[in-house]
Amino acid sequence: MAPHRATLRRAVSGRPGDLLLAALAVLVQVGGTALVARHQAATRTLDVSGYLLLAAGPVALIARRWWPAAVLATAFAATLGYTLLSYPGGPIWMALIVAFFTALVTGHRLAAYGSLAAGYVSFLWLTALATGRPGPSAWAAVGLAAWLLFLGAGSELIRNRRAYAQASRQRAIEEQRSAYEADRRRASEERLGIARELHDVVAHSLSLINVQASVTLELLDRRPEQVRTALTAIKQVSRDALVDVQSVLDALRRPGEEAPLAPAPSLRDIADLVRRAEATGLTVGLRVTANLAARSSGTDAAGYRIVQEALTNVVRHADASAVTVCIGEDDGALVIEVEDDGPGRTGDRADGGGSGIRGMRERAAALGGELTAGRQPGGGWRVRARLPLGPR
């Protein structure tokens, strides 16, 4: 019962616009009819019952948004009862017209058009029979029919315009929601891309620095003459890391700001990665059979980062002495293989669950390629990536 009481309370209280419309309808329908009734001596005197019938329709308009069909029925019955009792004419149709329009616009088309048909028959012939007056003339019948058709056509036009406006608003809301979701997806992809770039740059460089620092500590007492070489390597790696990080940060500049000064990573710089890995004591074999000068920027950068991360994992986890890097082409794809002779991996990297291997897979998948990583039957670990050379 509580929901029905709340609805009734809202309907009775009404919106300010509905209250104003009902008051205006009462003023026009009751007050206007009372004024013109003074000059209609041949009709029934306007008494209390007549005033109540005149006011019933306008007062019911307060609830027209909640019960449009019921309000239409109330206005129709009150207006028909008023005419059947031979009360004076006047602006007695205002509440009925507003109720009809409201019912049609809100989708109660059956009730609206039913009231038109019933009204055409009742107000022309039923009132004539009830009051004993002669039936309507042909001009009156045609005129009322034309008026009712005009009323229905005008209401349909307004209903269609409102439905179109509502559909346009809904489309705009859906477009805004789609644009918001697209922005969220783009932001998420950009965050993942930035995370991969920073991970690849920082993890690679810090791993090399960590290995070189460990070598330096071991050489400090036994062979101090080699300490300079190790420190020089640390300096070079840290400088390269700063350049790479600055390149990533420059890529985050807003449009119109200064363009990044550092070049994007490329497979043509693969020799630098090999040199850094060799500085840690690894023996690195490099075999390149692909044309590295004709690669797209996306494939080139992804291939570079995959080799970088694979070498970083070898330095950090493999406990290997030698690693082989092969870059070639196979059936329209760039194939990258990094294989070491280490006994295995430790931690999450052992089963490929680390963020480094996951980042490599994401890079390959973003280009429509694939990447596999795992132990080899004869020992060691191999990373193999296939990156499409053509458009995705």
N, C-alpha and C positions, 0 to 999 in steps of 0.2 A: 504493500500500500504506500510505502514511503516514496518510491519513485513517482507514482501517479500524483501524490500530493505535491511533490516538488514541481512537476510539470504543470499542474493546475495553478500553483502559486505563481509560476513564471508567466503563464498565459494570462492570468488575471492582472498581474502587475504590468505585463507588456513592456515593449520597448518604448522609449520616448517618442520615436517616430510613429509607432502604431497608436499610442495614446493621442497624439496630435491629430492623426488622420481620423480616428474615431470621433474626437471632439468636433473636427471640421464637418464630418458627415452628419453628426447630430445637428449642428448649427444650420447647415444647408437644407437637410432633409426635413427636419422638424420645424425649424424657424421659417424656412422658405415656404413650405406647404401651409403653415399657419397664416402667413401673410396673404397668399393668393386665395385661401379658402374663403376670405371675406367677400370675394366677388363671385362666389359660386353658390347662389341661393338654391339652385335646383338639386343640390346634393345633400347628403346626410351631414348633420352638424358634427364638427370635429370634437369628439368628447374624449374622456380619459382612455377608453379602449383604443381610439384612433391614435392618440399620442403614443401609447405604449407600443402599438404596432409600428409606428413610424420610427421609434427609437430603438426597437429590438435589433434591426439589422445593423445600424451604425455601431451600437454598443458591442455587438458580436465581433466587429472587426478588430477588437483588441486582441483576440486569440487567433487571428487569421494565419499567422506563421506556424502555429502548432497544429491546428485542426482546420485546414483550408476547406475540405469537403463539408465538414459539419457547419462551418460558418456560412458557406454558400447555401446549404439547405435551410439554415435559419433565416438568412436574408430573403431567400426565395419564398419561404412559407409566410414570413411576415408581410412581404410586399403583396403576394397573392391574396392573403386574407384581408389586407387593407382595401384592395380593389374590389373583392367580392362583396364587401360590406358597403360599397358605394360611398366611400368617404371622398372628400374633395381631391382633385388632381393637384399635381405640383411636382417638384423635384424629388419624387419618391423612389427613383431608380438608382440613386447614387451608391448606396450600400451594396445593392445587388450587382452593379457593374464592377465595383472594386473587389467583391468576393469572387465573381466570375474570373476576373483577371488573375487574382491570386491563385485560385485553384488550377487554372490552366498553366501558369508559369511554373508552379511547383510540381507539375507532373500529373495532376489529377484530371487528365483530359476527358476521361469517360464521364466523370461527374459534371465537368464544365459543359461539354457538348450535350449531355443529357438535360441539363438545366435550360440550354438554348431551345431544344426541341420541345420540352415540356412548357416552357414559357411562351413559345410561339402559339401553341394550341390553347393554353390556359388563359392567357391575357387577351386573346382575340375572341375565342368562342365560349369558353367556360364562363367568363365574366358576363358575357351577353346573355347566356342562358340563366345565370343566377340572378341577374338584375332585371330580366325581362326586357332588355333593350334589344333593338334590331342587331343582326349580325354585322360584322365589319364589312366595309366596302372593299372592292378589289384593290383600290389605291391604298387603303390602309393595310391590307394584307401584304401587298408588294412592298410598301414602304417599311413595314416592320421587318419583313424578311431581309430587305437590303441593309437595314440598320444592324440586324443581328449578324449578318455575314460580314459586314464591316468591322463589327466588334470582335468577332472571332478571328478574322484575318489580322487585324491590328495586334491582338493579343499573341497570336502565333508568331508574328514578326518580332515582337519584343522578346518572346520566349526564346526564339532562335538566336537572337543577338546576345541574350544573356548566356545561353548555353555555349555559344561560340567564344564569348569573353571568358567564361569559366574554363573552357577547354584550353584557351590560349594561356591563361594563368597557370593551369596545371602543367602544360607543356613547358612553360618558363621555369616552373619549380623543378620539373624533372631534368631540364637542361642544366639548371644550377646544381642540382644534386649530382648529375653525371660529371659536370665540370669539377665539382668538389672532389668526387671520388677519383677522377683522373689526376687532379693535382696531388691528392694523397698518394696515389700509386707512383707518380713521377717523383715525389719527394722521397718515398720509400726506396725507389730504385736508385736515386741519387745518393741517399745515405748509405745504401749497401755498396755502391760503387766507390764512394769516398772511403768507407771502411776497408774495402779490399785494397785500394791504392795505398792507404796508410799502413795497413798490415804488411803488404808486400815490401814497401820501401823500408819501414822501420825494422821489421823483423829480420829482413835480409842483412841490413847494415849492422844492426846491433849484434846479430849472431856472429858475423865476421869479426866485429870489434871484440866480442867476448872471447872468441877463440884466440885472436892475436894477443889479447891481454894475458890470457893463460900461458901462451907460449913465452911472452915477455917475462913473466914471473919465473918460469922455469929456467930461462936463459940468463937471468940476472946474475946468478951466482956461478953457474957453470961456464957459460960462454958470453961474457958481457959484450964482446965485440959484435954480436948479432942482435943485441937489443935495439940498436939504432934502426936496423932494417924492419924489425917488428913494429917499432913506434912509428916509423914512416908509413907503413901499411895502415896502421890505425888512423893516422892523420888523414891519409888519402880516402879511406872508407868513410870516415866521419864527414869529410868535406863533401863527398859525393852524396851522402845521406841528406845533408842539409840542402843541397841543390834539389834533390828529388822531392823532399818535403815541401820546399818552397814552390816547386812546380805544381804540386797538388793544391797547395793553398792558393796559388795564382789562378788555378782553374775555378775557384769558388768566387772570384770577383764578379761583381754585378755587371750587366751589359753596359757598355759605354766606358767602363774603366780600362785602365791600362792592360794590354794583352800580356799573357805570360811570356817571360823572357827565356825561360829554360825550355829546351826542345823536349818533345814527347819521347818517351822510351821507345826504342825500336830494336827489332831483331838484328839490325845492322850493327848494333852496339854489343852484340853477344860476346865479343872478345873481351870486353871490360868485365862482364860477369865471370868469364872463365879466369881472367887474371886475378880477380878478387878471391875466387874460390881456391886457386892455386897458392895464394898467399897464406892460406891456413894450413898448407902441407898436403893438400889433396893433389892427386894426379888426375888431371881432367883431359879427356880426349874429346875433341870437337870434330864432327863431320857434318858438313853442310852441302847438300846437293840441290836445294831449292834456290830459286831466284829471289833473294831477299829484297831486291830493289823494286819489285813490281807488286808488293803486297798492299792491300788496303790498310788504312790507319788503324781500324778496329782490330783486324786480324794481327797486324804487326805488333800493336801494343799488348794485346792479350797473349800472344806467343812469348813476347819478352818477359811478361810478368809470370807466366807459367814456368819458364826456364829458371827465372830468378827464385821463385818459391821452391821449386824442386831442389835447386842447389842449396838453398837455405836449410831445407829439411835434411839434406845429406850431411851438411856441416854440423847441425845441431843434434841429430838423432841417430844417424846411420852407423857411426863408428867405422866408417869406410876409409880405405886408402886410395881408391881410384873410382872415378865416375866417368861415364861416357854420355855425351850429348849429341844426338843425331837430329838433324832438321832436314826433312825432305818433302816431296810431293807424291801423292798417291790418289789417282782417280778424282782430280779436282779438289783435293783437300791438302792442307798443310799438316804434315805429321811431325810431331815432336816427341822424342823419346829421351828420357833421362834415366839411366840405369847405373846403380852403384854395386859394389861388392861387399857391402857391410853385412854383419850377421843379422841385423834386424832393427826394429824400432822399439821405442818404449812409450808408455803413456797412451794418450788418445790417438797419437799419430799411427800407432801400430795397426789399428783397424780402419784408418781413414776417417776418423771422427773429428780430427782437429780442424780448427778454422782455416788453416792454410790449405789443406786439400779441399775442403768445402769451397773455399774461395776460388781455387783453380777450376773446380767443376762448374761453379757459377759463371765464371768467365767463358768457359767453353760453351755452356748451354746458352748464354746470351747471344752467341754468334750462330747458334744452330748446330754446334758441334758436340763432342763428347770427350770425356776424360776418364781414364781408369788408372788406379794405383793399387799396388799390392806386391807381396813377396813373390819371388821367382822360385821355381822348383829347385834350381841349383844353388840357391842362396842369393842374397841381395834384394834390392827393391827397385821396382821400375814404375815410372810415371809415363803414360802414353796419352797424347791428346791429338784429336783430329779436328781441325778448324777449317770450315768451308772457305774456299778462295773467292767464290762468286758472291752475289747478293744473297742475303738470307732468305 
